[in-house]
Amino acid sequence: MAELALNFVSPIIETAVSKAFSFAAAQISTAWGKTLVWDTSCNFDVQNCSTIRHLRVKSKGQDLQTIPRSVAQRLHSLFSDVDVFCSMASDLKSLRSLKLEGGWKKLPASLGKLKHLRYLDISKTNVRTIPKSFSKLYNLQTSNFVDSLNLRKLPNGMANLISLRHIYSSGASNISIMQLTSLRTLSYFVVGTKKGCRIEDLGCLRQLGGKLEIWKLEHVRSKLEASKANLKEKAKLHQLKLHWSRYYEGAVNNNDEEVLESLQPHSNLKSLTIDGYKGKMFPSWMGNDINSFGSSFLLDNMVELQLSDCNQCTCIPSLGLLPFLKVLYIGRMHNVRRMGHKLQPSGAESIRLFPALKTLTVYYMGRLEEWVEVVEDAAVGSQGVIVFPCLEDVGISHCPLLKTWLMGGFSSHHKLSMLQIESCEKLMAIPGLDGLSTLKRFELTENNGLTSLPTGLGSCISLRFLRIEYCRNLNCIPIMNGLTSLEDLFLGSCDGLTCLSIGLDSCISFQKLKIEFCRNLISISDNIKQLRSLSILVIADCKNLRSLPEEWLDSLTRLKKLSLGPFWSELEEFPGLTSIHQFHPSLELLILYGWDKLISLPHQLRHLTALKELRLVDFNGLEALPEWLGDFSSLHRLEIGNCSNLTHLPSIEAMRGLCNLKYLRIWGCPKLKERCAKRGPEWSKISHIPNINIHCKDVQGEYLYSTNGNLIFLI
């Protein structure tokens, strides 16, 4: 048995060692005494343990040894992922802090014996119920139930714990708070109809601060009841989330608007979420009537705002005037047709809308047609009017009717880092990107109204990732020589492209190019030869592609992964492979997708003897693999798929030449599958391969698997 290593460290060092328990750090770091980290795989040596006040028990599945009573009686803090109560609950009479973690499912009935307990943490455990004796922990000040997903109900006697200061929860309901007047933190509250669970019962919690989520606001009966919650007096409350149940059809008295009006928070609030609200108008305290610069705004300190599933609302408040707003999420508000407001200038030379906003996300706005901020007598985008000067991340998705957004475009004033636009089918143009030197990631997906990319794209010198997918009417890709930092370009399902000119001659960082499912693409221009830094190249499922530049692979000497095909079905050989042997030392993975007219593999492949992985798919005219395949002595993995007429592998001598082959996968090759059976004619050629995986089709579940040549057929 290994000796017990006693690690005596100060409480501060102990806290640093395990950041997972940072929530308890304040409790531990002020306690007197030493800390012991006990691995249950070691013996518990009681020598020199008289000063232990903090114990962490770490189990690796071994049975727990009994903690000596002399140690247990002096403990102030205990962290454990195993049941330490079975034999010592009565001995933990001095315990102040208890954190349980891991697979705990049940708390002992003896929990109530811990009379001096001030801190209890069962977050991220599987505990389902709290014992009744919990209500006897009269000195308890902090309880943490966050992410205890199986815990749905808290004990009724919790209302008697009048010393409670902090209740952290993320789902458990039925807390009666009437007597808990000392509460400073209540992270989760579900409005009910019983006394102690009504919205008005929040009014007595005068010191409430931090974060508060209120759920099931449809149970609030009147604006008077809502006003009694007295949220506007809770100056320490910084984060507020207000939720109405998503699938109810409105309150009995149709009072959502007056309820929200009466839930006005204090002006110190920094984060607000409104979710599931069924009113048609937002409350006056959100600034519906503000239309001029210089006007006061109740939520001037707001940093983050999220509005979601407010399906009856037809307009959005004037948010552009919030001076500190950094994060804005607006989604699932299907009656909003227009965003933005007509504002009156204050006379200042420079006008800034959304002056601090960094993150903007707009999603699932089914009827939104435009977002235009208008300042009378000034044009947005001019020197005097700047919109989103600090914006860094933009995501706009599933707004099928959106036609106009940020008409003035971006400029050198902007700090945009990421721009993602998805499923905006009516969007005809993207705001210009001229001078936007900070953009690093740009994604366009399912925007069929676009016929061209935004102007100024070539000036985005910091752009690293560019993805354009399912933009079926996009008919050209501009020359992008200015994208000197570009590393990754993906073009997919852009049916409007017929000829592609990459134009990235000056891009020395370019590493990955993927062109997929562009079904009308016929040719790719010669300047692809200039992409000398490429390490990954994919040109796949472009079934009208008829030619690739001659000797285009000569200069791609750093290429490690190459995937090609299928191309135009009338071609009788793979295009553009005449110079593939030029970079054979660097190429590690080759994937080829064939078509019916190909009756053999490209003979140029025989030079790629340094390949480590080879995948051959859809060569239906192929009946036998060539003998030169046996020269691929470095090959580790070979995959062959959907070759319906393939019957023969190379000779046994050639297959034995694949001395490093560790994995063979075959699928969708019925003739070859039959011959590779254990008594089939091809079996002797592959029996030496450690791992064989043969599928009937390219689907999960239909395979035969083998380790060390032992095959199991699954039909």
Secondary structure as UniProt FT lines:
FT   HELIX           11..17
FT   HELIX           19..24
FT   HELIX           25..29
FT   STRAND          34..39
FT   TURN            40..41
FT   TURN            47..48
FT   TURN            50..51
FT   STRAND          52..58
FT   HELIX           69..72
FT   TURN            73..74
FT   STRAND          77..80
FT   TURN            86..88
FT   HELIX           89..91
FT   TURN            93..94
FT   STRAND          97..100
FT   HELIX           109..113
FT   TURN            115..116
FT   STRAND          119..121
FT   TURN            123..124
FT   HELIX           132..136
FT   TURN            138..139
FT   STRAND          142..144
FT   TURN            146..147
FT   TURN            149..150
FT   HELIX           156..160
FT   TURN            162..163
FT   STRAND          166..168
FT   TURN            178..179
FT   TURN            181..182
FT   STRAND          185..186
FT   STRAND          188..190
FT   TURN            195..196
FT   HELIX           199..204
FT   TURN            206..207
FT   STRAND          210..215
FT   HELIX           217..219
FT   HELIX           223..227
FT   TURN            228..229
FT   HELIX           231..233
FT   TURN            235..236
FT   STRAND          237..243
FT   TURN            246..247
FT   TURN            252..253
FT   HELIX           256..262
FT   TURN            267..268
FT   STRAND          271..275
FT   HELIX           284..286
FT   TURN            288..289
FT   TURN            293..294
FT   TURN            298..301
FT   STRAND          304..308
FT   TURN            311..312
FT   TURN            320..321
FT   TURN            323..324
FT   STRAND          327..331
FT   TURN            334..335
FT   STRAND          338..339
FT   STRAND          342..344
FT   STRAND          351..353
FT   TURN            355..356
FT   STRAND          359..363
FT   TURN            366..367
FT   STRAND          370..371
FT   STRAND          374..375
FT   TURN            376..377
FT   TURN            380..381
FT   TURN            383..384
FT   STRAND          385..387
FT   TURN            389..390
FT   STRAND          393..397
FT   TURN            400..401
FT   STRAND          404..405
FT   TURN            407..408
FT   TURN            412..413
FT   STRAND          418..422
FT   TURN            425..426
FT   TURN            434..435
FT   TURN            437..438
FT   STRAND          441..445
FT   TURN            448..449
FT   TURN            455..456
FT   HELIX           457..459
FT   TURN            461..462
FT   STRAND          465..469
FT   TURN            472..473
FT   TURN            481..482
FT   TURN            484..485
FT   STRAND          488..492
FT   TURN            495..496
FT   STRAND          499..500
FT   TURN            505..506
FT   STRAND          512..516
FT   TURN            519..520
FT   STRAND          523..524
FT   HELIX           526..530
FT   TURN            532..533
FT   STRAND          536..540
FT   TURN            543..544
FT   TURN            550..555
FT   TURN            557..558
FT   STRAND          561..565
FT   TURN            569..570
FT   TURN            575..576
FT   TURN            578..579
FT   HELIX           580..583
FT   TURN            584..586
FT   STRAND          589..593
FT   TURN            596..597
FT   HELIX           603..607
FT   TURN            609..610
FT   STRAND          613..617
FT   TURN            620..621
FT   HELIX           627..631
FT   TURN            633..634
FT   STRAND          637..641
FT   TURN            644..645
FT   HELIX           652..656
FT   TURN            659..660
FT   STRAND          663..667
FT   HELIX           670..675
FT   TURN            678..679
FT   TURN            681..682
FT   HELIX           683..686
FT   TURN            687..688
FT   STRAND          691..695
FT   TURN            700..701
FT   STRAND          703..707
FT   TURN            708..709
FT   STRAND          710..712
//
